[in-house]
Amino acid sequence: MNEQFNKGILLTSLGSFWWGFIGVLYFEYVSFIGHVELVVHRCIWTAVMLIITTSIFSKWKVFYNIIKDKKKLLALFASGFLIFINWAIWIYAVATEKIIDASFGYFIMPIISVLLGYIFFEENLNKKRLFSVILVFISIIILILFNLKSLPWVGIIVALSWAFYNLIRKKINIDTDIGLLIESLFIFPFALITFYFITKNGLNDFNFSNLPLSIFLLLAGPMTVIPLFLYVRGVELSGLGPTGMIFYITPTFQFLLGFFYYNETFSLDKSLSFILIWIAVIIYLKDLYENN
């Protein structure tokens, strides 16, 4: 069990780093095409890549077995909707210089995951972990009180969509990649229709006259699939609580890039909130290390 747990933590760490650093650099670089078309490309090429990998690894039998189960199919429809919302809001944040706001959402998400793990899976929540949960809630309250006129809705939607996505995926317990494929196929038709209207109105940047850019946009697929696969697999092996806290790698790198590299503004109230969150993370990770 310890070996599986540690493998899950490693996979989650890799996926989290990818999202927090490589993913931010990539999606910010191509954000000039507009967040709507970028979301469309992310959805389309994610589906295409998963179709290819499913064929390479001969997993269509697993795919057909899952879609015969109506309960799992309904759950995947819900998780597909949640992951689409998460992708769309995050790309909007990157394209509109709200990377720090998005990182706030990813900072509070793990605490929501800890609570969901405790409620739905009876995952361990000792005194140290409970204290870290309380610290994060205090930081959220501080941030909201200082931002009553401009509620950080981007971060809140990011946090809730991702936390409940992980909950659903852990509950149905199916092959990570096939689950992602079915989710992406639910989104695929809507992405194609949107791309049709974008192209019809001449608003598309993806075309054969600019082949280098078009090829670069194809990377939206692997940029999405690889870290998502790593993270979801980590959740399956290690649980919502532990992987939720490891996920703090993502918003930490997002915050550092947003503040130091993209020069986004960072107020005093945000500083206080983030300090409390980082203290909570240290307490939780120390306890996690001592127990595993």
C-alpha positions in Angstrom: 0.0 0.0 0.0 2.8 2.4 0.8 4.5 1.7 -2.5 1.2 2.6 -4.3 0.7 5.6 -2.2 4.2 7.0 -2.9 3.8 6.3 -6.6 0.5 8.3 -6.5 2.3 11.2 -4.8 5.1 11.2 -7.4 2.6 11.2 -10.3 0.6 14.0 -8.7 3.7 16.0 -8.2 4.7 15.7 -11.9 1.3 16.6 -13.1 1.0 19.5 -10.7 4.4 20.9 -11.8 3.4 20.5 -15.5 0.2 22.6 -14.9 1.8 25.2 -12.8 4.9 25.9 -15.0 4.9 24.3 -18.4 1.2 24.7 -19.0 1.1 28.4 -18.0 4.0 29.3 -20.3 2.4 27.4 -23.2 -1.2 28.7 -22.9 -0.1 32.3 -22.1 2.1 32.2 -25.2 -0.8 31.3 -27.5 -3.4 33.3 -25.7 -3.2 36.1 -28.4 -5.6 34.0 -30.6 -8.4 34.6 -28.0 -9.5 32.5 -25.1 -12.6 31.1 -27.0 -10.7 29.6 -29.9 -8.0 28.4 -27.5 -10.5 26.5 -25.4 -11.9 25.0 -28.6 -8.5 23.8 -29.7 -7.8 22.4 -26.2 -11.1 20.4 -26.4 -10.6 19.1 -29.9 -7.0 18.1 -29.8 -7.4 16.5 -26.4 -10.1 14.2 -27.8 -8.0 13.5 -30.9 -4.9 12.6 -28.8 -6.9 10.3 -26.6 -8.5 8.5 -29.6 -5.0 7.9 -30.9 -3.6 6.6 -27.5 -6.7 4.3 -27.0 -6.0 2.8 -30.5 -2.3 2.4 -29.8 -2.8 0.6 -26.5 -5.8 -1.4 -27.8 -8.2 -0.3 -25.1 -11.4 0.1 -27.1 -12.9 -3.0 -25.3 -12.5 -1.2 -22.0 -14.1 1.9 -23.6 -17.2 -0.1 -24.8 -17.6 -1.8 -21.4 -17.7 1.6 -19.7 -20.2 3.2 -22.0 -22.6 0.3 -21.5 -22.8 1.2 -17.8 -25.4 4.0 -17.6 -24.4 5.2 -14.1 -20.7 5.5 -15.1 -21.6 7.3 -18.3 -23.8 9.8 -16.5 -21.0 10.4 -14.0 -18.5 11.0 -16.8 -20.9 13.4 -18.4 -21.0 15.4 -15.2 -17.2 15.2 -14.8 -16.7 16.2 -18.4 -18.9 19.3 -17.9 -16.8 20.2 -14.8 -13.5 19.8 -16.6 -14.7 21.9 -19.5 -15.7 24.7 -17.1 -12.3 24.4 -15.4 -10.4 24.6 -18.8 -12.5 27.5 -20.0 -12.2 29.6 -16.9 -8.4 28.9 -16.5 -7.7 29.9 -20.1 -9.8 33.0 -19.6 -7.7 33.9 -16.6 -4.4 33.3 -18.5 -5.6 35.4 -21.5 -6.8 38.3 -19.3 -3.9 38.6 -16.9 -5.6 36.9 -14.0 -3.1 34.1 -13.4 -2.8 35.1 -9.7 -6.6 35.0 -9.3 -6.6 31.5 -10.9 -3.8 30.4 -8.6 -6.0 31.5 -5.6 -8.6 29.0 -6.8 -6.0 26.2 -7.0 -4.8 27.1 -3.6 -8.2 26.6 -2.0 -9.1 23.5 -4.1 -7.0 21.0 -2.1 -8.7 22.0 1.1 -12.0 21.3 -0.5 -10.6 18.0 -1.6 -9.5 17.2 1.9 -13.0 17.8 3.2 -14.6 15.8 0.4 -12.2 12.9 1.0 -13.1 13.0 4.7 -16.9 13.2 4.0 -17.2 10.7 1.1 -14.3 8.3 1.6 -13.6 8.6 5.4 -10.0 9.6 4.7 -8.0 10.5 7.8 -8.3 14.0 9.2 -6.2 14.3 12.3 -5.6 17.4 14.5 -2.7 18.8 12.3 -4.7 18.3 9.1 -7.8 19.9 10.6 -5.7 22.9 11.7 -4.4 23.3 8.2 -8.0 23.2 6.9 -9.0 25.9 9.4 -6.0 28.1 8.4 -7.0 28.0 4.7 -10.6 28.8 5.5 -9.4 31.9 7.5 -7.3 32.9 4.5 -10.3 32.6 2.2 -12.4 34.7 4.6 -9.7 37.4 4.7 -9.5 37.5 0.9 -13.2 37.7 0.4 -13.7 40.4 3.1 -11.0 42.6 1.4 -12.6 42.0 -2.0 -16.3 42.4 -1.4 -16.6 44.7 -4.5 -14.6 42.4 -6.7 -15.2 38.8 -5.5 -12.5 36.5 -6.9 -15.0 34.5 -8.9 -12.4 33.1 -11.3 -10.6 31.4 -8.4 -13.8 30.2 -6.8 -15.1 28.5 -10.0 -11.7 27.0 -10.7 -11.6 25.5 -7.2 -15.1 24.1 -7.1 -15.0 22.6 -10.6 -11.7 20.9 -10.1 -12.4 19.6 -6.6 -15.8 18.0 -7.6 -14.2 16.7 -10.8 -11.7 14.7 -8.7 -14.5 13.5 -6.4 -16.5 12.1 -9.2 -13.5 10.4 -10.9 -12.4 8.7 -7.7 -15.9 7.5 -7.0 -16.4 5.7 -10.3 -12.9 4.2 -10.3 -12.3 3.6 -14.0 -9.2 3.6 -16.3 -7.8 7.1 -16.2 -7.2 7.6 -19.9 -10.5 6.0 -21.0 -12.4 8.2 -18.6 -10.7 11.2 -20.0 -11.5 10.0 -23.5 -15.3 9.7 -22.8 -15.3 13.1 -21.1 -13.6 14.7 -24.0 -16.0 13.0 -26.5 -18.9 14.6 -24.6 -17.3 18.0 -25.2 -16.1 17.4 -28.7 -19.3 18.1 -30.7 -19.8 21.5 -29.0 -16.1 22.4 -29.6 -16.5 21.5 -33.4 -19.7 23.6 -33.7 -18.0 26.6 -32.0 -15.0 26.3 -34.2 -17.3 26.2 -37.3 -18.8 29.5 -36.4 -15.4 31.0 -35.5 -14.1 30.0 -39.0 -17.3 31.1 -40.8 -16.9 34.6 -39.4 -13.2 34.7 -40.2 -12.1 34.9 -36.6 -9.9 31.8 -36.6 -6.1 31.9 -36.3 -5.8 28.2 -37.0 -5.4 27.8 -40.8 -3.0 26.3 -43.3 -1.6 29.7 -44.3 0.1 29.9 -40.9 1.3 26.3 -40.6 3.8 26.8 -37.7 1.1 28.3 -35.5 -1.4 25.6 -36.4 1.0 22.9 -35.5 1.9 24.6 -32.3 -1.8 24.8 -31.4 -2.0 21.0 -31.8 0.1 20.7 -28.7 -2.9 21.9 -26.7 -3.9 18.2 -26.7 -0.8 16.7 -25.0 -0.4 19.8 -22.8 -3.8 18.9 -21.4 -3.8 15.1 -21.5 -0.3 14.3 -20.0 -0.6 16.3 -16.7 -4.3 15.4 -16.3 -3.5 11.7 -16.7 -0.7 12.0 -14.2 -2.8 13.8 -11.6 -6.0 11.7 -11.9 -3.9 8.5 -11.7 -2.3 10.0 -8.6 -5.7 10.6 -7.0 -6.7 7.0 -7.7 -3.6 5.7 -5.9 -3.2 8.1 -3.0 -6.6 9.6 -2.3 -8.2 13.0 -2.5 -6.7 14.5 0.6 -2.9 13.8 0.1 -2.9 14.5 -3.6 -5.0 17.6 -3.0 -2.2 19.0 -0.8 0.5 18.0 -3.2 -1.4 19.9 -5.9 -0.2 23.1 -4.2 2.8 22.9 -6.5 0.5 24.1 -9.3 -0.7 27.4 -7.8 2.7 28.1 -6.2 4.3 28.1 -9.7 1.3 29.9 -11.2 1.6 32.6 -8.6 5.4 33.0 -9.0 5.0 33.3 -12.8 2.1 35.7 -12.5 3.9 38.0 -10.1 7.5 37.8 -11.2 7.4 37.0 -14.9 4.0 38.5 -16.1 4.1 41.4 -13.6 0.5 41.0 -12.3 -0.6 43.1 -9.3 -0.6 41.5 -5.9 -2.2 43.4 -3.0 -1.5 43.3 0.8 -4.6 41.3 1.6 -3.7 38.7 -0.9 -0.2 38.5 0.6 -1.6 37.8 4.0 -4.0 35.1 2.7 -1.3 33.4 0.7 1.1 33.3 3.7 -1.6 31.6 5.8 -2.2 29.1 3.0 1.5 28.3 2.7 1.8 27.7 6.5 -1.2 25.3 6.2 0.5 23.5 3.4 3.7 23.0 5.3 1.8 21.7 8.4 -0.2 19.2 6.2 2.8 18.0 4.2 4.9 17.5 7.3 2.2 15.4 8.8 1.8 13.5 5.5 5.5 12.8 5.4 5.6 11.5 9.0 2.7 9.2 8.5 3.8 7.8 5.1 
